[in-house]
Amino acid sequence: MDKIILGTAIAFFITFTAIPIIIQVANMKKLFDVPDERKIHILPVPSLGGLGMFAGFILALLLAIPFAEAPEFQYFAAAALVIFFLGLKDDILILTPLKKFIGQLAAAFLVIQKGNIVLYSMHGFMGVYVIPEMLGLAFSYLTVVVIVNSFNLIDGVDGLAASLGLFTSLSFGTFFYLIGDIEYAVLSYCMSGSIVAFLIFNYAPARIFMGDTGSLLIGLVNAILVIRFINSAAAPSGVFPIGTSPAVGFAILIVPLFDTLRVFAIRMLRRRSPFSPDRNHIHHLLMDHGCSHARITYLCLGLNVTIALIVFLLKDSWNTTGLILTQIMVMLLITGYLWFNRKKKPLLYKIDTKINVIDDAASGMIEP
């Protein structure tokens, strides 16, 4: 418990201290996310909040976890460093999707091959249990890359990605604490501490954006946590066994993960590159219905928490396949309703003095 408190406190304090300095330097050096014809925010806003998040997270992790006791964490730290430089360069100098993808694969390699964060089983999803080693590795790479980008692409509204990241990190951290997996609990709470400090400056009207540096980091940490959660919770001899752990893990990440998979599917069905930009994300649909940024954040967070709680309550009475397919159907119904009832003219420029509208893609990997 001491490690958790120490890591959380350090992460919060360093991030909270660093962000005002970053805002000041960004204002002096004109390091802004500047509005243009493709963006829907009006005033230039610094987008280097992820720098402060990374500083708080990595220093807290290094101080709270002795690598001699948990050697895989040195590779997690190295992967976070790769993601940090990747995101930082893209926040300052726009990178191509291919370069970002290669960088994310490098981070995934460190996590999977060196940190042994690998999916070995489907745990009954569609009747599949143990999967071949190569298929497990391929699915692990896909999982890491998709989750990393899911937080990157959901970051389109003040406070949204950070709020969802806080919920997911706290959820996984609580589970690891309950089963005595303290190192992974520390990892979760270090991320949570940094996010809480960042949110103080990011809720509407945002004084700073996290940029790719922050959103990619949240995605990487949650990719590690969900794979570890699925493997740990599914063990029948564990302290707190959850036989349907893939369904519960999917539910904890449901809003960012489903939204990314849905948007990719729509683009490919339209014979477009999945990397091409559009306005089909769930926060865009809600914005087209006249919702403010604060309301969008609360609605998405509330939806994510509700689905996660219901799935958790049903974890012992339903099977993995039924829970996952039901979640998909519920999300399809919700997003389908929003899509077919959206206004013909999206409210891209609806502004009041309390709302700071930001980039429709929030400097996502695919939508520059």
C-alpha positions as CSV (number, residue, x, y, z in Angstrom):
1,M,0.0,0.0,0.0
2,D,2.9,2.4,0.7
3,K,4.2,1.9,-2.8
4,I,0.7,2.8,-4.2
5,I,0.4,6.0,-2.1
6,L,4.0,7.0,-2.9
7,G,3.6,6.5,-6.7
8,T,0.2,8.2,-6.9
9,A,1.4,11.2,-4.8
10,I,4.6,11.7,-6.8
11,A,2.8,11.4,-10.1
12,F,0.2,13.9,-9.1
13,F,2.6,16.4,-7.6
14,I,5.1,16.4,-10.5
15,T,2.4,16.6,-13.2
16,F,0.5,19.3,-11.3
17,T,3.7,21.3,-10.8
18,A,4.9,20.8,-14.4
19,I,1.8,21.8,-16.4
20,P,1.6,25.5,-15.4
21,I,5.3,25.8,-16.4
22,I,4.6,24.0,-19.7
23,I,1.7,26.4,-20.4
24,Q,3.9,29.4,-19.7
25,V,6.7,28.1,-21.9
26,A,4.2,27.2,-24.7
27,N,2.8,30.7,-24.6
28,M,6.3,32.3,-24.8
29,K,7.5,30.0,-27.6
30,K,4.1,30.0,-29.5
31,L,3.8,26.2,-29.2
32,F,0.0,26.1,-29.8
33,D,-2.5,23.9,-31.5
34,V,-3.5,26.6,-33.9
35,P,-7.0,26.7,-35.5
36,D,-7.3,26.2,-39.2
37,E,-9.9,25.3,-41.7
38,R,-10.0,21.6,-40.5
39,K,-10.2,22.5,-36.8
40,I,-13.1,23.5,-34.7
41,H,-11.4,25.3,-31.8
42,I,-11.2,29.0,-32.0
43,L,-8.3,30.1,-29.8
44,P,-4.7,28.7,-29.9
45,V,-4.2,26.3,-27.0
46,P,-1.0,24.6,-25.9
47,S,-1.0,20.9,-26.7
48,L,2.0,19.6,-24.7
49,G,0.2,18.6,-21.5
50,G,1.3,15.0,-22.2
51,L,4.9,16.1,-21.4
52,G,3.9,16.9,-17.8
53,M,1.9,13.7,-17.6
54,F,4.8,11.6,-18.8
55,A,7.2,13.3,-16.3
56,G,5.0,12.6,-13.4
57,F,4.2,9.1,-14.5
58,I,7.7,7.9,-15.3
59,L,9.4,9.4,-12.2
60,A,6.7,8.0,-10.0
61,L,7.1,4.5,-11.6
62,L,10.9,4.6,-11.3
63,L,10.7,5.6,-7.6
64,A,7.9,3.3,-6.5
65,I,8.8,0.0,-8.3
66,P,12.2,-1.6,-7.8
67,F,13.0,-3.2,-11.1
68,A,14.9,-6.0,-9.4
69,E,11.6,-7.3,-8.0
70,A,9.7,-6.7,-11.2
71,P,12.2,-6.8,-14.1
72,E,9.5,-6.5,-16.8
73,F,8.8,-3.0,-15.7
74,Q,12.1,-1.8,-17.2
75,Y,10.7,-2.7,-20.6
76,F,7.4,-1.0,-19.8
77,A,9.4,2.2,-19.0
78,A,11.4,1.8,-22.2
79,A,8.2,1.4,-24.2
80,A,6.7,4.5,-22.5
81,L,9.9,6.4,-23.5
82,V,9.4,5.4,-27.1
83,I,5.8,6.5,-27.0
84,F,6.8,9.8,-25.4
85,F,9.3,10.8,-28.1
86,L,6.9,9.6,-30.8
87,G,4.0,11.7,-29.4
88,L,6.2,14.7,-28.6
89,K,7.5,14.8,-32.2
90,D,4.0,14.5,-33.6
91,D,2.8,17.3,-31.3
92,I,5.5,19.6,-32.6
93,L,6.2,18.3,-36.1
94,I,3.4,16.3,-37.7
95,L,4.4,12.7,-38.4
96,T,3.0,10.4,-41.1
97,P,0.7,7.6,-40.0
98,L,3.3,5.1,-41.2
99,K,6.0,6.5,-39.0
100,K,3.6,6.6,-36.0
101,F,2.6,3.0,-36.7
102,I,6.2,1.8,-36.8
103,G,6.9,3.6,-33.5
104,Q,3.9,2.0,-31.9
105,L,5.1,-1.4,-33.1
106,A,8.4,-0.8,-31.5
107,A,6.7,0.0,-28.2
108,A,4.5,-3.0,-28.5
109,F,7.6,-5.2,-29.2
110,L,9.1,-4.1,-25.8
111,V,5.9,-4.8,-24.0
112,I,5.1,-8.1,-25.6
113,Q,8.4,-9.7,-26.4
114,K,10.4,-8.4,-23.4
115,G,7.7,-7.7,-20.9
116,N,5.8,-10.9,-21.6
117,I,2.4,-9.2,-21.9
118,V,0.9,-11.8,-24.2
119,L,-2.6,-13.2,-24.7
120,Y,-2.5,-17.0,-24.5
121,S,-6.2,-17.8,-24.6
122,M,-9.5,-16.4,-25.8
123,H,-11.1,-17.8,-22.6
124,G,-14.1,-19.2,-24.4
125,F,-14.9,-16.3,-26.7
126,M,-16.7,-17.9,-29.8
127,G,-15.8,-21.3,-28.2
128,V,-12.0,-20.7,-28.5
129,Y,-9.8,-21.3,-25.5
130,V,-6.0,-21.9,-26.0
131,I,-4.6,-20.3,-29.2
132,P,-1.3,-21.1,-31.0
133,E,1.7,-19.1,-29.9
134,M,2.2,-17.2,-33.1
135,L,-1.5,-16.3,-33.3
136,G,-1.4,-15.2,-29.7
137,L,1.6,-12.9,-30.4
138,A,-0.2,-11.4,-33.5
139,F,-3.4,-10.8,-31.5
140,S,-1.4,-9.2,-28.7
141,Y,0.3,-6.8,-31.1
142,L,-3.1,-6.0,-32.6
143,T,-4.6,-5.4,-29.1
144,V,-1.8,-3.1,-28.0
145,V,-1.8,-1.0,-31.2
146,V,-5.6,-0.7,-31.3
147,I,-5.9,0.3,-27.6
148,V,-3.0,2.8,-27.9
149,N,-4.8,4.5,-30.8
150,S,-8.3,4.3,-29.2
151,F,-7.3,6.8,-26.5
152,N,-5.5,8.9,-29.2
153,L,-8.7,9.1,-31.3
154,I,-11.2,9.6,-28.5
155,D,-9.3,12.7,-27.4
156,G,-11.6,15.1,-29.2
157,V,-13.4,16.9,-26.4
158,D,-12.1,18.7,-23.3
159,G,-11.6,16.2,-20.5
160,L,-12.9,13.1,-22.4
161,A,-9.8,11.0,-23.0
162,A,-8.4,11.9,-19.6
163,S,-11.7,11.0,-17.8
164,L,-12.0,7.7,-19.6
165,G,-8.3,7.0,-18.9
166,L,-8.8,7.8,-15.2
167,F,-11.7,5.4,-14.9
168,T,-9.9,2.5,-16.7
169,S,-6.7,3.0,-14.8
170,L,-8.5,3.0,-11.5
171,S,-10.6,0.0,-12.4
172,F,-7.6,-2.1,-13.3
173,G,-5.6,-0.8,-10.4
174,T,-8.3,-1.7,-7.9
175,F,-8.4,-5.2,-9.2
176,F,-4.6,-5.7,-9.0
177,Y,-4.6,-4.3,-5.4
178,L,-7.3,-6.7,-4.4
179,I,-5.4,-9.7,-5.7
180,G,-2.1,-8.6,-4.2
181,D,-0.4,-7.8,-7.6
182,I,1.1,-4.6,-6.1
183,E,3.4,-3.7,-8.9
184,Y,0.7,-3.5,-11.5
185,A,-1.5,-1.7,-9.0
186,V,1.3,0.9,-8.7
187,L,1.5,1.1,-12.5
188,S,-2.3,1.8,-12.6
189,Y,-2.3,4.4,-9.8
190,C,0.8,6.2,-11.1
191,M,-1.1,6.8,-14.4
192,S,-4.2,7.8,-12.4
193,G,-2.3,10.4,-10.4
194,S,-0.9,12.0,-13.5
195,I,-4.3,12.1,-15.1
196,V,-6.0,13.7,-12.1
197,A,-3.4,16.5,-12.1
198,F,-3.8,17.0,-15.8
199,L,-7.6,17.1,-15.6
200,I,-7.5,20.1,-13.3
201,F,-6.2,22.1,-16.4
202,N,-8.1,20.2,-19.1
203,Y,-11.8,20.3,-18.2
204,A,-13.7,22.8,-20.2
205,P,-12.6,25.4,-20.9
206,A,-9.3,23.7,-21.3
207,R,-6.1,25.6,-20.6
208,I,-4.0,22.8,-22.2
209,F,-4.4,19.7,-24.3
210,M,-2.6,16.4,-23.7
211,G,-1.7,16.0,-27.4
212,D,-0.4,12.7,-28.7
213,T,2.2,12.5,-26.0
214,G,-0.5,12.1,-23.3
215,S,-3.1,10.1,-25.2
216,L,-0.6,7.5,-26.5
217,L,0.8,7.1,-23.1
218,I,-2.6,6.5,-21.5
219,G,-3.3,4.0,-24.3
220,L,0.0,2.1,-23.8
221,V,-0.5,1.8,-20.1
222,N,-4.1,0.5,-20.5
223,A,-3.0,-2.0,-23.1
224,I,-0.6,-3.5,-20.6
225,L,-3.1,-3.4,-17.9
226,V,-6.0,-5.1,-19.8
227,I,-3.8,-8.0,-21.1
228,R,-2.4,-8.5,-17.6
229,F,-6.0,-8.3,-16.2
230,I,-7.4,-10.9,-18.7
231,N,-4.6,-13.4,-17.9
232,S,-4.7,-12.9,-14.2
233,A,-8.4,-12.8,-13.7
234,A,-9.0,-15.8,-15.8
235,A,-6.8,-18.1,-13.6
236,P,-9.3,-20.4,-11.7
237,S,-6.8,-20.6,-8.8
238,G,-6.5,-16.9,-8.5
239,V,-7.6,-14.8,-5.5
240,F,-10.5,-13.2,-7.4
241,P,-11.2,-15.4,-10.5
242,I,-13.2,-13.9,-13.3
243,G,-13.8,-16.6,-16.0
244,T,-15.2,-14.0,-18.4
245,S,-12.3,-11.7,-18.0
246,P,-12.1,-10.7,-21.7
247,A,-15.7,-9.5,-21.6
248,V,-15.0,-7.5,-18.4
249,G,-11.8,-6.0,-19.8
250,F,-13.6,-5.1,-23.0
251,A,-16.4,-3.4,-21.0
252,I,-13.9,-1.3,-19.0
253,L,-12.5,0.0,-22.3
254,I,-15.8,-0.1,-24.2
255,V,-16.2,3.6,-25.3
256,P,-12.7,4.3,-26.7
257,L,-12.2,0.8,-28.0
258,F,-15.6,0.3,-29.7
259,D,-15.5,3.8,-31.1
260,T,-12.2,3.2,-32.8
261,L,-13.2,-0.2,-34.2
262,R,-16.5,1.2,-35.4
263,V,-14.9,4.1,-37.2
264,F,-12.3,1.9,-38.9
265,A,-15.0,-0.5,-40.1
266,I,-17.1,2.4,-41.5
267,R,-14.2,3.7,-43.5
268,M,-13.2,0.3,-44.9
269,L,-16.9,-0.4,-45.9
270,R,-16.9,2.8,-47.8
271,R,-13.7,1.7,-49.6
272,R,-11.6,4.3,-47.9
273,S,-8.4,4.0,-46.0
274,P,-9.0,3.4,-42.3
275,F,-6.5,6.2,-41.8
276,S,-8.6,8.8,-43.6
277,P,-10.2,11.5,-41.5
278,D,-13.9,12.0,-40.9
279,R,-16.4,13.1,-38.3
280,N,-17.9,9.8,-37.2
281,H,-16.5,9.5,-33.7
282,I,-19.0,9.3,-30.9
283,H,-18.0,12.8,-29.6
284,H,-18.7,14.2,-33.1
285,L,-22.1,12.6,-33.1
286,L,-23.0,14.0,-29.7
287,M,-21.6,17.4,-30.7
288,D,-23.9,17.3,-33.8
289,H,-26.8,16.9,-31.3
290,G,-25.9,20.2,-29.7
291,C,-24.1,18.8,-26.6
292,S,-21.4,20.9,-25.0
293,H,-17.9,19.5,-24.3
294,A,-18.6,19.0,-20.6
295,R,-21.9,17.2,-21.4
296,I,-20.2,14.9,-23.9
297,T,-17.6,14.0,-21.4
298,Y,-20.1,13.2,-18.7
299,L,-22.3,11.2,-21.1
300,C,-19.5,9.1,-22.5
301,L,-18.0,8.5,-19.1
302,G,-21.4,7.6,-17.6
303,L,-22.0,5.2,-20.5
304,N,-18.6,3.5,-20.0
305,V,-19.1,3.1,-16.2
306,T,-22.7,1.8,-16.6
307,I,-21.7,-0.9,-19.1
308,A,-18.7,-1.9,-17.1
309,L,-20.7,-2.3,-13.9
310,I,-23.5,-4.3,-15.6
311,V,-21.0,-6.6,-17.3
312,F,-19.2,-7.1,-14.0
313,L,-22.4,-8.0,-12.2
314,L,-23.2,-10.5,-15.0
315,K,-19.8,-12.0,-15.2
316,D,-20.7,-15.3,-13.4
317,S,-24.1,-15.8,-15.0
318,W,-23.3,-15.1,-18.7
319,N,-20.5,-16.5,-20.9
320,T,-17.7,-14.5,-22.6
321,T,-19.2,-14.6,-26.0
322,G,-22.7,-13.4,-24.9
323,L,-21.3,-10.6,-22.8
324,I,-19.1,-9.2,-25.6
325,L,-21.7,-9.5,-28.3
326,T,-24.3,-7.8,-26.1
327,Q,-21.9,-4.9,-25.5
328,I,-21.4,-4.6,-29.2
329,M,-25.1,-4.6,-29.9
330,V,-25.8,-2.0,-27.2
331,M,-23.1,0.3,-28.6
332,L,-24.3,-0.2,-32.1
333,L,-27.8,0.8,-31.1
334,I,-26.6,3.9,-29.3
335,T,-24.3,5.1,-32.0
336,G,-26.8,4.2,-34.7
337,Y,-29.5,6.3,-33.0
338,L,-27.0,9.2,-32.8
339,W,-26.0,8.8,-36.4
340,F,-29.4,8.6,-38.0
341,N,-30.8,11.5,-35.9
342,R,-27.8,13.8,-36.3
343,K,-28.5,17.3,-37.6
344,K,-27.9,18.0,-41.3
345,K,-25.6,20.8,-40.4
346,P,-23.2,19.8,-37.6
347,L,-22.8,22.4,-34.9
348,L,-19.1,22.8,-35.5
349,Y,-18.8,26.3,-34.3
350,K,-21.3,26.5,-31.5
351,I,-19.4,28.4,-28.8
352,D,-20.1,30.1,-25.5
353,T,-17.8,31.7,-23.0
354,K,-17.7,28.5,-21.0
355,I,-16.7,26.1,-23.8
356,N,-13.4,25.8,-25.4
357,V,-13.8,23.8,-28.6
358,I,-10.9,21.7,-29.8
359,D,-9.7,19.9,-32.8
360,D,-12.1,17.4,-34.2
361,A,-9.3,14.8,-34.3
362,A,-7.4,16.1,-31.3
363,S,-4.1,15.4,-33.2
364,G,-5.0,11.7,-33.5
365,M,-2.7,9.3,-35.2
366,I,-4.9,9.0,-38.2
367,E,-6.6,12.4,-38.3
368,P,-3.9,15.1,-38.4
